[in-house]
Amino acid sequence: MAEKFVGTWKMISSENFDDYMKAIGVGFATRQVGNRTKPNLVVSIEDQGTISMKSQSTFKTTEVKFKLNEPFEETTADDRKTTTVITLDNGKLVQKQSWDGKETSIEREISDGKLIAKCIMGDVVAVRTYVKEA
């Protein structure tokens, strides 16, 4: 169930994110900002099962609203225009982004009370860990 993801999550660690951003084609200047930014992730469920996922930081706030298994157009924090589908797979929220013939996925799961986001592009994997704010 997506309900377990609901709440405000504060990033406590980010591993290998620079390599991931390089792999998806993010330029140097944007990567510098991306590496310094520790966004909060705010997840809520609205009417008719629409899920809102908001990434908030001093640098930029982005929000996607979606229904599970329904493709939508997304403009990412690094300004890629992607076709995105988010599914619930074995308790993980799996976000697949496609653009320019490329594809990346972000797998989010709750483990030991933390939200673990794995950003995967080919054989490059970044792991970002969040804890729930009280």
C-alpha positions in Angstrom: 0.0 0.0 0.0 1.2 3.5 -0.9 -0.1 4.8 2.5 3.1 3.8 4.3 5.0 6.4 2.2 2.8 9.3 3.3 4.5 11.9 5.4 7.4 14.3 5.3 10.8 12.7 4.9 14.1 14.4 5.6 17.2 13.3 3.7 20.0 12.1 6.0 22.4 10.6 3.4 23.1 10.5 -0.3 25.6 8.0 -1.8 26.9 8.0 -5.4 24.4 10.7 -6.5 27.0 12.6 -8.6 27.7 9.5 -10.6 24.0 9.0 -11.1 23.4 12.5 -12.3 26.4 12.2 -14.7 24.8 8.9 -16.0 21.5 10.6 -16.8 23.3 13.6 -18.5 23.1 16.3 -15.9 25.6 19.1 -16.5 28.4 20.1 -14.1 26.8 23.2 -12.6 23.5 21.6 -11.9 25.3 18.6 -10.4 27.2 20.9 -8.0 23.9 22.2 -6.7 22.3 18.7 -6.7 25.1 17.4 -4.6 24.7 20.1 -2.0 20.9 20.0 -1.9 19.3 17.8 0.8 15.6 17.9 -0.1 12.7 16.9 2.0 10.3 14.5 0.3 6.6 15.1 1.1 4.2 12.3 0.1 0.4 12.6 0.3 -2.6 10.8 -1.1 -5.4 13.0 -2.4 -8.9 12.4 -3.6 -9.6 9.4 -5.9 -6.2 7.9 -5.1 -4.1 10.6 -6.7 -0.6 10.6 -5.1 1.4 13.7 -4.7 5.2 13.5 -4.3 6.9 16.8 -3.6 10.6 17.4 -3.3 11.3 20.6 -1.4 14.7 22.3 -1.0 16.1 25.8 -0.8 17.2 25.3 -4.4 14.0 24.1 -6.0 10.6 22.5 -5.2 9.2 20.0 -7.7 6.0 18.1 -7.4 4.4 15.3 -9.3 0.8 14.1 -9.0 0.0 10.7 -10.4 -2.1 7.7 -10.2 -0.4 4.3 -10.0 0.2 2.6 -13.3 -0.9 5.6 -15.4 1.8 7.3 -17.6 2.2 11.1 -17.2 4.5 13.9 -18.4 7.1 15.0 -15.8 9.6 17.8 -15.8 12.3 16.7 -13.5 14.4 19.0 -11.1 17.2 19.0 -13.8 14.7 20.0 -16.5 14.4 16.7 -18.3 11.0 16.2 -19.9 10.1 12.6 -19.3 7.3 10.2 -19.7 6.9 8.7 -16.3 5.0 5.7 -14.8 5.0 4.9 -11.1 3.9 1.4 -10.0 3.7 -0.3 -6.6 5.8 -3.5 -6.9 6.4 -5.8 -3.9 5.9 -2.8 -1.5 8.3 -0.6 -3.5 7.2 2.6 -5.3 8.9 2.2 -8.6 9.2 5.4 -10.8 10.3 4.8 -14.4 11.3 7.9 -16.4 11.8 7.7 -20.2 13.2 10.5 -22.4 15.3 10.6 -25.6 15.5 6.9 -25.9 16.9 6.6 -22.3 15.3 5.2 -19.2 16.0 5.5 -15.5 14.2 4.2 -12.5 13.9 5.3 -8.9 12.8 2.6 -6.4 11.6 3.8 -3.0 10.9 1.5 -0.2 10.5 1.7 3.6 13.1 -0.3 5.5 13.6 -0.1 9.3 11.4 3.0 9.4 13.6 4.8 6.8 12.7 5.6 3.2 15.4 4.3 0.9 15.4 5.7 -2.6 17.6 3.8 -5.1 18.2 5.8 -8.3 19.2 3.4 -11.1 20.7 4.2 -14.5 22.3 1.3 -16.3 24.8 -0.1 -13.8 25.0 3.1 -11.8 23.1 3.1 -8.5 22.7 6.0 -6.1 21.1 5.5 -2.7 19.4 8.3 -0.8 18.1 7.7 2.7 15.4 9.7 4.4 13.9 9.6 7.9 10.4 10.6 8.8 10.0 14.0 10.4 8.0 14.0 13.7 
